[in-house]
Amino acid sequence: MNSEKVEEPITITRRALDWLTVHGNVCLGLRHPNNIGPSRALAERFLVDLEAELLACGLLSPTDIAEIHQVEREESPFGQQLQ
């Protein structure tokens, strides 16, 4: 890995369904009780940013996001609360 490039933004264009799938799988990964390392905060930030994009494009509503967060609070051993 080229460590000089890790802070550079990149654009990845995918179908909306693909991004919803990534979102769901990241949420699931964050529920794992052993997911306590430093990359956890990066994944949480990614979800916040992704949700903002999904909201902005009209794919998800504020109600949808609130429901997702409720499920994550109920299912996560950490009581995960995405912003």
C-alpha positions in Angstrom: 0.0 0.0 0.0 1.2 3.5 -0.8 0.9 5.3 2.5 1.4 8.6 0.8 -1.9 8.2 -1.0 -4.2 7.2 1.9 -5.5 10.7 2.7 -6.4 11.5 -1.0 -10.1 11.4 -1.8 -11.3 9.0 -4.5 -14.6 8.8 -6.2 -16.2 5.4 -6.7 -19.4 5.4 -8.8 -21.8 2.5 -8.0 -25.5 1.8 -8.2 -27.6 3.0 -5.3 -28.3 -0.6 -4.4 -24.6 -1.3 -4.1 -24.2 1.6 -1.7 -27.2 0.4 0.4 -25.6 -3.0 0.5 -22.2 -1.6 1.6 -24.0 0.5 4.3 -25.8 -2.6 5.7 -22.7 -4.7 5.7 -20.7 -2.0 7.5 -23.4 -1.7 10.1 -23.3 -5.4 10.5 -19.5 -5.4 10.9 -19.8 -2.6 13.5 -22.1 -4.9 15.6 -19.3 -7.4 16.1 -18.1 -7.3 19.7 -14.5 -7.7 18.7 -14.7 -4.6 16.4 -13.0 -2.3 18.8 -9.9 -1.3 16.9 -8.9 2.1 15.6 -10.6 1.5 12.2 -14.0 1.4 13.9 -14.1 5.2 14.1 -13.3 5.5 10.4 -16.1 3.0 9.5 -18.5 5.0 11.7 -17.5 8.2 10.0 -17.9 6.6 6.6 -21.5 5.5 7.5 -22.4 9.1 8.6 -21.0 10.5 5.3 -22.7 7.7 3.2 -26.0 8.3 4.9 -25.8 12.0 4.1 -25.2 11.2 0.5 -28.1 8.7 0.4 -30.3 11.3 2.0 -29.2 14.1 -0.4 -29.9 12.0 -3.5 -33.4 11.1 -2.2 -32.7 7.4 -1.8 -33.3 7.4 2.0 -35.5 9.7 4.0 -34.8 11.1 7.5 -37.3 8.5 8.7 -35.4 5.7 7.0 -32.2 6.8 8.6 -33.8 7.1 12.1 -35.2 3.5 11.7 -31.7 2.2 10.7 -30.2 3.9 13.8 -32.9 2.4 16.0 -32.1 -1.1 14.7 -28.4 -0.5 15.3 -29.0 0.6 18.8 -31.1 -2.5 19.5 -28.7 -5.0 17.8 -25.3 -3.6 18.6 -23.5 -4.8 21.8 -22.1 -1.2 21.9 -25.5 0.6 21.8 -24.1 2.1 18.6 -25.4 5.5 17.8 -24.6 6.9 14.4 -24.8 10.6 14.0 
